[in-house]
Amino acid sequence: MDFYAYTDNGILMLIGQKLKEARVEKNISQKELATASGLSAFSISQMENGHNTSLLSLVMVLRALNRFDWLEEILREKPLSPLAISQYMKKHPKRQHTYRLRDDSMQGYKVAEPPLDFNWDEG
């Protein structure tokens, strides 16, 4: 299908038709889909009639219809080619980390000692 031949609103109409087909295939009403998705029946009707809605609403309806497979092409992770990895590594070389050893001798610090005539019981 050549989506570029459609207007943006035409594509919304096609999406709405597909949503309606999926709902009817599951034999559920707009009201039942609204309850399952957390949207209003009016929102479901608007989507099915090709009106502009949010992406969140679309995701909620797809979840209720168990049709996340429709998103696979959009959300599929494409593996990087070895050439792309090589180019990335050239632009972003791994940084060398330097480490300092901790000086536990505490040189330069003196611990205050109580005077020789100090009595712990008298405070």
DATAWO-V6113 format. One record per backbone hydrogen bond with DSSP energy under -0.5 kcal/mol. NH is the residue of the N-H (numbers start at 1). CO is the residue of the C=O. If there is no record, write none. Layout:
[[NH,CO] [NH,CO]]
This chain:
[[3,1] [5,2] [6,3] [11,7] [12,8] [13,9] [14,10] [15,11] [16,12] [17,13] [18,14] [19,15] [20,16] [21,17] [22,18] [23,19] [24,20] [25,21] [26,22] [27,24] [28,23] [33,29] [34,30] [35,31] [36,32] [37,33] [38,34] [39,34] [44,40] [45,41] [46,42] [47,43] [48,44] [49,45] [50,47] [51,46] [58,54] [59,55] [60,56] [61,57] [62,58] [63,59] [64,60] [65,61] [66,63] [67,62] [70,67] [71,68] [72,69] [75,71] [76,72] [78,76] [85,81] [86,82] [87,83] [88,84] [89,85] [90,86] [91,87] [92,88] [104,102] [106,103] [109,106] [112,110] [118,115] [120,118] [122,119] [123,119]]
